[in-house]
Amino acid sequence: MRNAGDGEFEINLVERRAKIGRGVAFGTSKDSHLLNVPAGRMGAFPDDIEHFHRWLTEKGHTFDAHDFVPRKIFGEYLREVFTDAADSRAKHVTLNLIDDEAVDMSVNADSGEVILRSGEIIQTDRVVLAFGNFMPPHPSVADLSFTKAEMYFQDPWNSGLYETITER
Ligand SMILES: Cc1cc2nc3c(=O)[nH]c(=O)nc-3n(C[C@H](O)[C@H](O)[C@H](O)COP(=O)(O)OP(=O)(O)OC[C@H]3O[C@@H](n4cnc5c(N)ncnc54)[C@H](O)[C@@H]3O)c2cc1C
C-alpha cells in the first residue's frame, strides 16, 4: 500500500483466520510465550528496525530494546501497523479483505488466478504467497502407528493442547 505508485492499484488479501496479522507465531494469548528476537530488532520495516520498540514506549510499556516481549503484544503491533497503512492509503489504492481460504492457483507469464474455497476466482497480475508455517510433518520413520496414540500431538501450536495434556 505504501509503495503503490500513482496508478490504480488493487490488493486482495485472502485470510482464513478471523484476525489478520497473527499467524502461528503471534496468535498466542499466553504472556509466557516470548519473541525469540529482542524488541529493538523486531520492527516491521527493514529501514526502521527500532519501530517496534518506539511503538512499545508510546503505548506505555517499559521494555527496553534488549527485552524479549510477549508474542501477543507483537501481534497487536502488526495489527496496528496494518490498520494504519490501510487507513492512510491513497485514494487510488483499493484494499479488499477476503474472509476465505485460497485452495488453488494458476499463473502464466503476466497474470494469475487464485481459487477460493467458496468457489470465487480472483483474477490478478501478481500473486504473493505468505501463508506462514505448515503443520509439522510426522517423523520420517517406517512405523507410524504411534501417530494414533492419545499422547501424540502433531500440532504443537494447537491452542487447546495444554488443556488436553494430562499427567500420567
Ligand atoms: C512458533 C513460531 C515462532 C516464531 N517466532 C518468531 C519470533 O519470535 N520472531 C520472529 O521474527 N519470527 C518468528 N517466527 C517467524 C514468523 O512467524 C514469520 O517470519 C512470519 O510470521 C511470517 O509471516 P507470514 O505473514 O508469511 O506468515 P504468518 O504470520 O504465519 O501468517 C500467515 C497467514 O496466512 C493464513 N493462511 C495460510 N494459508 C492460507 C490459505 N490457503 N488461505 C487463506 N489464508 C491462509 C494463515 O491463517 C495466517 O494468518 C516464528 C514462527 C513460528 C512458527
The ligand as an SDF file (V2000), in Angstrom:
LIG
                    3D

 53 58  0  0  0  0  0  0  0  0999 V2000
    6.3000  -20.9360   16.5860 C   0  0  0  0  0  0  0  0  0  0  0  0
    6.9420  -19.8220   15.7880 C   0  0  0  0  0  0  0  0  0  0  0  0
    7.6060  -18.7910   16.4550 C   0  0  0  0  0  0  0  0  0  0  0  0
    8.2060  -17.7390   15.7540 C   0  0  0  0  0  0  0  0  0  0  0  0
    8.8120  -16.7430   16.4490 N   0  0  0  0  0  0  0  0  0  0  0  0
    9.3350  -15.6750   15.8230 C   0  0  0  0  0  0  0  0  0  0  0  0
    9.9320  -14.6000   16.5750 C   0  0  0  0  0  0  0  0  0  0  0  0
    9.9660  -14.6300   17.8080 O   0  0  0  0  0  0  0  0  0  0  0  0
   10.4640  -13.5680   15.8900 N   0  0  0  0  0  0  0  0  0  0  0  0
   10.4370  -13.5360   14.5080 C   0  0  0  0  0  0  0  0  0  0  0  0
   10.9240  -12.5710   13.9290 O   0  0  0  0  0  0  0  0  0  0  0  0
    9.8590  -14.5320   13.7820 N   0  0  0  0  0  0  0  0  0  0  0  0
    9.3170  -15.5950   14.4110 C   0  0  0  0  0  0  0  0  0  0  0  0
    8.7590  -16.6210   13.6800 N   0  0  0  0  0  0  0  0  0  0  0  0
    8.7280  -16.4940   12.2360 C   0  0  0  0  0  0  0  0  0  0  0  0
    7.4840  -15.6570   11.8380 C   0  0  0  0  0  0  0  0  0  0  0  0
    6.3060  -16.3680   12.1690 O   0  0  0  0  0  0  0  0  0  0  0  0
    7.4620  -15.4680   10.3680 C   0  0  0  0  0  0  0  0  0  0  0  0
    8.6600  -14.9000    9.9210 O   0  0  0  0  0  0  0  0  0  0  0  0
    6.3260  -14.5090    9.9450 C   0  0  0  0  0  0  0  0  0  0  0  0
    5.2430  -14.5160   10.8310 O   0  0  0  0  0  0  0  0  0  0  0  0
    5.8290  -14.9730    8.6220 C   0  0  0  0  0  0  0  0  0  0  0  0
    4.8290  -14.0820    8.2060 O   0  0  0  0  0  0  0  0  0  0  0  0
    3.7470  -14.5700    7.1970 P   0  0  0  0  0  0  0  0  0  0  0  0
    2.7920  -13.4190    7.0080 O   0  0  0  0  0  0  0  0  0  0  0  0
    4.4170  -15.1490    5.9980 O   0  0  0  0  0  0  0  0  0  0  0  0
    3.0420  -15.8050    7.9330 O   0  0  0  0  0  0  0  0  0  0  0  0
    2.0400  -15.8270    9.1830 P   0  0  0  0  0  0  0  0  0  0  0  0
    2.2690  -14.6900   10.1130 O   0  0  0  0  0  0  0  0  0  0  0  0
    2.0790  -17.2220    9.7430 O   0  0  0  0  0  0  0  0  0  0  0  0
    0.6250  -15.5750    8.5110 O   0  0  0  0  0  0  0  0  0  0  0  0
    0.1350  -16.4570    7.5080 C   0  0  0  0  0  0  0  0  0  0  0  0
   -1.3530  -16.2540    7.4270 C   0  0  0  0  0  0  0  0  0  0  0  0
   -1.8270  -16.8720    6.2540 O   0  0  0  0  0  0  0  0  0  0  0  0
   -3.0550  -17.5210    6.5430 C   0  0  0  0  0  0  0  0  0  0  0  0
   -3.1950  -18.5990    5.5630 N   0  0  0  0  0  0  0  0  0  0  0  0
   -2.3620  -19.6670    5.3790 C   0  0  0  0  0  0  0  0  0  0  0  0
   -2.7760  -20.4000    4.3450 N   0  0  0  0  0  0  0  0  0  0  0  0
   -3.8960  -19.7970    3.8630 C   0  0  0  0  0  0  0  0  0  0  0  0
   -4.7670  -20.0960    2.7800 C   0  0  0  0  0  0  0  0  0  0  0  0
   -4.5770  -21.1580    1.9900 N   0  0  0  0  0  0  0  0  0  0  0  0
   -5.8210  -19.2650    2.5600 N   0  0  0  0  0  0  0  0  0  0  0  0
   -6.0260  -18.1760    3.3600 C   0  0  0  0  0  0  0  0  0  0  0  0
   -5.2330  -17.8400    4.3900 N   0  0  0  0  0  0  0  0  0  0  0  0
   -4.1810  -18.6490    4.6410 C   0  0  0  0  0  0  0  0  0  0  0  0
   -2.9200  -18.0120    7.9750 C   0  0  0  0  0  0  0  0  0  0  0  0
   -4.1840  -18.1500    8.5730 O   0  0  0  0  0  0  0  0  0  0  0  0
   -2.0890  -16.8890    8.6130 C   0  0  0  0  0  0  0  0  0  0  0  0
   -2.8850  -15.9120    9.2390 O   0  0  0  0  0  0  0  0  0  0  0  0
    8.1690  -17.7080   14.3470 C   0  0  0  0  0  0  0  0  0  0  0  0
    7.4860  -18.7320   13.6500 C   0  0  0  0  0  0  0  0  0  0  0  0
    6.8880  -19.7810   14.3680 C   0  0  0  0  0  0  0  0  0  0  0  0
    6.1780  -20.8640   13.6150 C   0  0  0  0  0  0  0  0  0  0  0  0
  1  2  1  0
  2  3  1  0
  2 52  2  0
  3  4  2  0
  4  5  1  0
  4 50  1  0
  5  6  2  0
  6  7  1  0
  6 13  1  0
  7  8  2  0
  7  9  1  0
  9 10  1  0
 10 11  2  0
 10 12  1  0
 12 13  2  0
 13 14  1  0
 14 15  1  0
 14 50  1  0
 15 16  1  0
 16 17  1  0
 16 18  1  0
 18 19  1  0
 18 20  1  0
 20 21  1  0
 20 22  1  0
 22 23  1  0
 23 24  1  0
 24 25  2  0
 24 26  1  0
 24 27  1  0
 27 28  1  0
 28 29  2  0
 28 30  1  0
 28 31  1  0
 31 32  1  0
 32 33  1  0
 33 34  1  0
 33 48  1  0
 34 35  1  0
 35 36  1  0
 35 46  1  0
 36 37  1  0
 36 45  1  0
 37 38  2  0
 38 39  1  0
 39 40  1  0
 39 45  2  0
 40 41  1  0
 40 42  2  0
 42 43  1  0
 43 44  2  0
 44 45  1  0
 46 47  1  0
 46 48  1  0
 48 49  1  0
 50 51  2  0
 51 52  1  0
 52 53  1  0
M  END
$$$$
